[in-house]
Structures are given as structure tokens and as C-alpha cells.
């Protein structure tokens, strides 16, 4: 009986050892097989996407760059001209965004001031939200309005140019190119609208009423129009256009600023030379996230330029954007694959030059500063909002593109993140220069490629 029991136990143990051997053997076969299948799938995906980019007849007609990066494996999945320089247009705003993340806190530095006897002396930080109708909270206005001191604006801490290097001079009357200044007011634009009560055209600030002629009939050559040298406007209100497009930049000056302030605050505002004050304080305005979202989703050039001034104000009082860009390149962007040629905050300058690889690296740096959900919410979402609300729509209502566009005549770029069907979040930059058509055919072809990436990875 003991012999039989021993035999059965031995048979059982041999069976267990055999099954373990068999499992190990099969797993040893399956792992290379699965790896081989996965490698084959990835190879096929890469071939299809490569063909979509390099094989496109449309893309062959101009200069195209593409970089697709998988942060999980730290590998580039696709590259074409990824180390070549491109004119990025408003992709430049991603550099400005990163500067803000590195140099600014949660709130907008709205105004600096010092009390001197019965006077309140104040100077600008470059806050672009002051009395801009898109930003409802106005703590700086409330502070100045409620002060019982004599108000004096200190001029002289603005050490920059009103226009950026490489900007188009003949875009001066268009909403997307306001002048830069130390203390912007109303977005440095005359805002035209229809009065809901009188049903007549009106202009904000009303200070410009005496300098504006409203035209009864549309004249294309007069939309929008401002005298090149002076704040004299001719205008036909086009209600078919968005409210932002019914705005015209005005010529800025410290004298005009104090007049507009006095007219709005209903109190006198003097001008004195700027000097450093030991007892200076800062009034904070709105939330930086609101400014970032407006800048990135609407691709607002004015906000982008002035974010660099806000950074300068936090580092000191002198407002100079070139010094901020140089500091960022030296201290936070010195590890980019190719040194960035960064000449303004908005991308209006055609002197800006970045590579697709550098754009991907920058996006990965941005990702380290924010939670994923917050980061994706600040970018334009394909088919949902921002500058790509009419593009990259998902087939199943799950957005898959979160990105920043950049468009100048004959140049278009898209850099950001793509959510694939397998759940990966890949980083990409798609850049196009020197096509001879509108951007629409380029976007259609880009959409085909990015859908392939979504489906195959």
C-alpha cells in the first residue's frame, strides 16, 4: 500500500514537472512570436505613415517636416526633415507658454505701485488683460478707481519696440497685430460694436468718437482702416465677422494712455519719469491659466507678446522681451536638439526658426510642468475648440488631437499630442513651409496622416 502511494505521488510529481516544463517551453515560443507580431505591426504602421507623409504628392510640392515621439519608449516613431529648421508661425507661442510656466506664478502681475506722500505712483508690468472686454475681473481698475491718492503714471520702464522684429508693417490696422506697450489698455485696440439700445455703431473707448467716421456702406479698401501715423479711423461695422475682427489697433503712447485712464477713471492722471522705489508693491490681476488658454486656443498674438513682459516684470522692472528669450534659451532650452532662433513671443516674425525635433522636446518639457489633464485642456482640441475646432474631428466623439496651430501665408504647422486607439499619448510636430496654395489642402492631407497615427499606434 505504501509502495502504491509512493508510485502515485511520483507520477503526480513527474506530471507537475512536465507541465511546468511545457509551460516554460510554450512561453519561450510565444514571447518571441508575440514580439515578432508586435514588431511586424509596428513596421507596417511605420510604412503606412511614412508613405502618407513622404509619398504625398501634395507634400512633395513644398518643404515638410514631421516628428512623432513615444515618451514611453523614449523613441521617435517617425521622422522626416525633423532636424531641419522651419518657420513655425504661432507654434512660437509654445515657447512663450513655457517661459510663463518657468517664470510666473498662478496670477497675472497687473500693476506695480508705490505710495509717496499723497500720491500713488504706478507703472506697467505689461498686463494685457487690463480693461480688455474678454477678461471680466478688473482688480487693477478697481484699485486705481478706489484710491484717494493723486495718480501718477511713471513712464520709462518699457525698453522694447512697439512692433517685433520681422513683423509685416502693412498689417498695422488688423486685430492680430496690436502694438506692444508697458501698460496696455483695451488690448491696445479700438473696439467697434453695435449699441443694443440705439442700434447704432459705437466705439470703445468712447474717447475715439471724435476721431472716427462710421461709413454707411461697405468699402473693402476701408475695412479695417486707420491712418498709418495717427489714431484717425474710418469704419464699416461688419456684423458677419467675429467681435475680435471688428477691432482696430491704435497707436500707443504714454500721453494717450494717461488720457484714456483719466477718461475711464474720471480722475486726473499725471506723468512722471520712472525710477526704482524701495517700497514698491504689486497688484495681481486674473489667473495666468485663463491668459494661457486664450493665447493658445485663440492664438492671440497680443497676449503672447505681453506674457514675456510679465516675465520681465517678475524678474525686475525693465520690460524687455529679448532679455527674457535669451534667459530662457540659456537656462531652460539649452538642451534642445537644435538651438532655437526665437525672435518674438507670438510667431508673427518670419525670423523665428525651429525644428520639429525641438518642438517635440519643448512639448515634453511643458508636460513636466503640468498635470496631463490641465495641459491638454489649455491646448486647442480637434473638433471641439480653438483654432482646430473644424479640423481633426473624432469618429467616436473622443478627441484625439490636442495641439497648437501656426499659420502665416504659405506656412502652416501643428504641434502637440495625439491620443491613439491603444491609449498611448504620443507627441508630434508637423511643419510645412513654402506651399503655393491656401492652407486647406495641406490640412486635409495632414488629417489623413494623423488619423493613421491614431488608428495604427
CORKA-V507846 format. One record per residue. N is the residue number from 1. RES is the residue in three letters. OMEGA is omega in whole degrees, -180 to 180 (NA if undefined). Layout:
N|RES|OMEGA / N|RES|OMEGA
This chain:
1|UNK|178 / 2|UNK|179 / 3|UNK|179 / 4|UNK|-180 / 5|UNK|179 / 6|UNK|-180 / 7|UNK|180 / 8|UNK|180 / 9|UNK|-179 / 10|UNK|177 / 11|UNK|180 / 12|UNK|-180 / 13|UNK|177 / 14|UNK|179 / 15|UNK|180 / 16|UNK|-179 / 17|UNK|180 / 18|UNK|-180 / 19|UNK|177 / 20|UNK|178 / 21|UNK|-180 / 22|UNK|178 / 23|UNK|180 / 24|UNK|-180 / 25|UNK|-179 / 26|UNK|178 / 27|UNK|178 / 28|UNK|176 / 29|UNK|-174 / 30|UNK|-177 / 31|UNK|177 / 32|UNK|-180 / 33|UNK|179 / 34|UNK|179 / 35|UNK|179 / 36|UNK|178 / 37|UNK|180 / 38|UNK|179 / 39|UNK|179 / 40|UNK|179 / 41|UNK|-180 / 42|UNK|179 / 43|UNK|179 / 44|UNK|178 / 45|UNK|-179 / 46|UNK|180 / 47|UNK|-179 / 48|UNK|-178 / 49|UNK|176 / 50|UNK|178 / 51|UNK|-180 / 52|UNK|-178 / 53|UNK|-174 / 54|UNK|-180 / 55|UNK|-179 / 56|UNK|178 / 57|UNK|179 / 58|UNK|-178 / 59|UNK|179 / 60|UNK|-177 / 61|UNK|178 / 62|UNK|-176 / 63|UNK|-175 / 64|UNK|175 / 65|UNK|-178 / 66|UNK|175 / 67|UNK|179 / 68|UNK|-169 / 69|UNK|176 / 70|UNK|-177 / 71|UNK|180 / 72|UNK|-179 / 73|UNK|-178 / 74|UNK|-178 / 75|UNK|171 / 76|UNK|-180 / 77|UNK|-179 / 78|UNK|175 / 79|UNK|169 / 80|UNK|-177 / 81|UNK|-173 / 82|UNK|180 / 83|UNK|178 / 84|UNK|-179 / 85|UNK|178 / 86|UNK|168 / 87|UNK|-169 / 88|UNK|-172 / 89|UNK|-173 / 90|UNK|167 / 91|UNK|176 / 92|UNK|-178 / 93|UNK|176 / 94|UNK|175 / 95|UNK|178 / 96|UNK|177 / 97|UNK|180 / 98|UNK|177 / 99|UNK|178 / 100|UNK|-180 / 101|UNK|-177 / 102|UNK|-170 / 103|UNK|-175 / 104|UNK|175 / 105|UNK|-176 / 106|UNK|-174 / 107|UNK|180 / 108|UNK|173 / 109|UNK|-168 / 110|UNK|-175 / 111|UNK|171 / 112|UNK|-177 / 113|UNK|174 / 114|UNK|176 / 115|UNK|178 / 116|UNK|-177 / 117|UNK|-179 / 118|UNK|-177 / 119|UNK|172 / 120|UNK|180 / 121|UNK|-178 / 122|UNK|178 / 123|UNK|-170 / 124|UNK|174 / 125|UNK|-174 / 126|UNK|-178 / 127|UNK|-176 / 128|UNK|-174 / 129|UNK|-174 / 130|UNK|180 / 131|UNK|171 / 132|UNK|-176 / 133|UNK|178 / 134|UNK|-179 / 135|UNK|-168 / 136|UNK|179 / 137|UNK|-176 / 138|UNK|-179 / 139|UNK|178 / 140|UNK|177 / 141|UNK|-180 / 142|UNK|-179 / 143|UNK|-180 / 144|UNK|-179 / 145|UNK|-174 / 146|UNK|-179 / 147|UNK|177 / 148|UNK|179 / 149|UNK|170 / 150|UNK|-174 / 151|UNK|177 / 152|UNK|176 / 153|UNK|180 / 154|UNK|-177 / 155|UNK|173 / 156|UNK|179 / 157|UNK|177 / 158|UNK|-177 / 159|UNK|-178 / 160|UNK|176 / 161|UNK|180 / 162|UNK|174 / 163|UNK|179 / 164|UNK|176 / 165|UNK|175 / 166|UNK|175 / 167|UNK|179 / 168|UNK|-175 / 169|UNK|-175 / 170|UNK|173 / 171|UNK|-174 / 172|UNK|-178 / 173|UNK|-174 / 174|UNK|-173 / 175|UNK|-174 / 176|UNK|-180 / 177|UNK|173 / 178|UNK|177 / 179|UNK|177 / 180|UNK|179 / 181|UNK|-178 / 182|UNK|-179 / 183|UNK|179 / 184|UNK|177 / 185|UNK|-175 / 186|UNK|-178 / 187|UNK|-176 / 188|UNK|180 / 189|UNK|168 / 190|UNK|-172 / 191|UNK|-177 / 192|UNK|-179 / 193|UNK|178 / 194|UNK|177 / 195|UNK|-175 / 196|UNK|-179 / 197|UNK|-176 / 198|UNK|-176 / 199|UNK|176 / 200|UNK|179 / 201|UNK|175 / 202|UNK|-179 / 203|UNK|177 / 204|UNK|2 / 205|UNK|-178 / 206|UNK|176 / 207|UNK|-176 / 208|UNK|-179 / 209|UNK|-176 / 210|UNK|-178 / 211|UNK|-175 / 212|UNK|172 / 213|UNK|176 / 214|UNK|-176 / 215|UNK|-178 / 216|UNK|-177 / 217|UNK|179 / 218|UNK|173 / 219|UNK|-174 / 220|UNK|-179 / 221|UNK|-178 / 222|UNK|175 / 223|UNK|-25 / 224|UNK|-177 / 225|UNK|172 / 226|UNK|175 / 227|UNK|-174 / 228|UNK|-175 / 229|UNK|-169 / 230|UNK|179 / 231|UNK|176 / 232|UNK|-170 / 233|UNK|164 / 234|UNK|-170 / 235|UNK|168 / 236|UNK|-178 / 237|UNK|179 / 238|UNK|-177 / 239|UNK|175 / 240|UNK|179 / 241|UNK|179 / 242|UNK|-179 / 243|UNK|-180 / 244|UNK|-180 / 245|UNK|174 / 246|UNK|177 / 247|UNK|-178 / 248|UNK|179 / 249|UNK|173 / 250|UNK|175 / 251|UNK|-177 / 252|UNK|172 / 253|UNK|178 / 254|UNK|179 / 255|UNK|178 / 256|UNK|180 / 257|UNK|-177 / 258|UNK|176 / 259|UNK|179 / 260|UNK|177 / 261|UNK|180 / 262|UNK|-180 / 263|UNK|-177 / 264|UNK|-177 / 265|UNK|-176 / 266|UNK|174 / 267|UNK|-177 / 268|UNK|176 / 269|UNK|180 / 270|UNK|178 / 271|UNK|174 / 272|UNK|178 / 273|UNK|178 / 274|UNK|169 / 275|UNK|178 / 276|UNK|177 / 277|UNK|-180 / 278|UNK|-175 / 279|UNK|-177 / 280|UNK|178 / 281|UNK|-179 / 282|UNK|170 / 283|UNK|180 / 284|UNK|-176 / 285|UNK|-176 / 286|UNK|-178 / 287|UNK|180 / 288|UNK|180 / 289|UNK|178 / 290|UNK|179 / 291|UNK|179 / 292|UNK|-178 / 293|UNK|177 / 294|UNK|-178 / 295|UNK|-174 / 296|UNK|-177 / 297|UNK|-180 / 298|UNK|-176 / 299|UNK|-175 / 300|UNK|-177 / 301|UNK|-177 / 302|UNK|178 / 303|UNK|-178 / 304|UNK|-179 / 305|UNK|-174 / 306|UNK|172 / 307|UNK|177 / 308|UNK|176 / 309|UNK|176 / 310|UNK|177 / 311|UNK|179 / 312|UNK|180 / 313|UNK|179 / 314|UNK|179 / 315|UNK|-178 / 316|UNK|-177 / 317|UNK|-177 / 318|UNK|-177 / 319|UNK|180 / 320|UNK|-174 / 321|UNK|-180 / 322|UNK|180 / 323|UNK|178 / 324|UNK|179 / 325|UNK|180 / 326|UNK|179 / 327|UNK|179 / 328|UNK|-179 / 329|UNK|-177 / 330|UNK|-170 / 331|UNK|-174 / 332|UNK|-177 / 333|UNK|-177 / 334|UNK|179 / 335|UNK|176 / 336|UNK|-178 / 337|UNK|177 / 338|UNK|-179 / 339|UNK|-178 / 340|UNK|170 / 341|UNK|-167 / 342|UNK|-170 / 343|UNK|174 / 344|UNK|-177 / 345|UNK|-169 / 346|UNK|-173 / 347|UNK|174 / 348|UNK|-178 / 349|UNK|174 / 350|UNK|176 / 351|UNK|178 / 352|UNK|176 / 353|UNK|176 / 354|UNK|176 / 355|UNK|175 / 356|UNK|178 / 357|UNK|179 / 358|UNK|177 / 359|UNK|179 / 360|UNK|179 / 361|UNK|178 / 362|UNK|179 / 363|UNK|177 / 364|UNK|175 / 365|UNK|178 / 366|UNK|-179 / 367|UNK|179 / 368|UNK|-176 / 369|UNK|-172 / 370|UNK|169 / 371|UNK|-174 / 372|UNK|-177 / 373|UNK|179 / 374|UNK|-179 / 375|UNK|-178 / 376|UNK|-179 / 377|UNK|-179 / 378|UNK|-180 / 379|UNK|173 / 380|UNK|-177 / 381|UNK|-177 / 382|UNK|179 / 383|UNK|-174 / 384|UNK|-175 / 385|UNK|177 / 386|UNK|-175 / 387|UNK|176 / 388|UNK|-180 / 389|UNK|179 / 390|UNK|-177 / 391|UNK|174 / 392|UNK|177 / 393|UNK|-179 / 394|UNK|178 / 395|UNK|-175 / 396|UNK|178 / 397|UNK|174 / 398|UNK|-178 / 399|UNK|-180 / 400|UNK|178 / 401|UNK|176 / 402|UNK|-166 / 403|UNK|175 / 404|UNK|176 / 405|UNK|173 / 406|UNK|-176 / 407|UNK|164 / 408|UNK|178 / 409|UNK|176 / 410|UNK|179 / 411|UNK|177 / 412|UNK|178 / 413|UNK|174 / 414|UNK|-179 / 415|UNK|-179 / 416|UNK|-173 / 417|UNK|179 / 418|UNK|178 / 419|UNK|-177 / 420|UNK|-180 / 421|UNK|180 / 422|UNK|178 / 423|UNK|178 / 424|UNK|171 / 425|UNK|-178 / 426|UNK|179 / 427|UNK|-176 / 428|UNK|171 / 429|UNK|-176 / 430|UNK|-171 / 431|UNK|-177 / 432|UNK|177 / 433|UNK|167 / 434|UNK|169 / 435|UNK|-173 / 436|UNK|180 / 437|UNK|169 / 438|UNK|-179 / 439|UNK|-174 / 440|UNK|179 / 441|UNK|179 / 442|UNK|180 / 443|UNK|179 / 444|UNK|-179 / 445|UNK|177 / 446|UNK|-179 / 447|UNK|177 / 448|UNK|-179 / 449|UNK|-176 / 450|UNK|174 / 451|UNK|175 / 452|UNK|178 / 453|UNK|179 / 454|UNK|-173 / 455|UNK|-171 / 456|UNK|180 / 457|UNK|NA
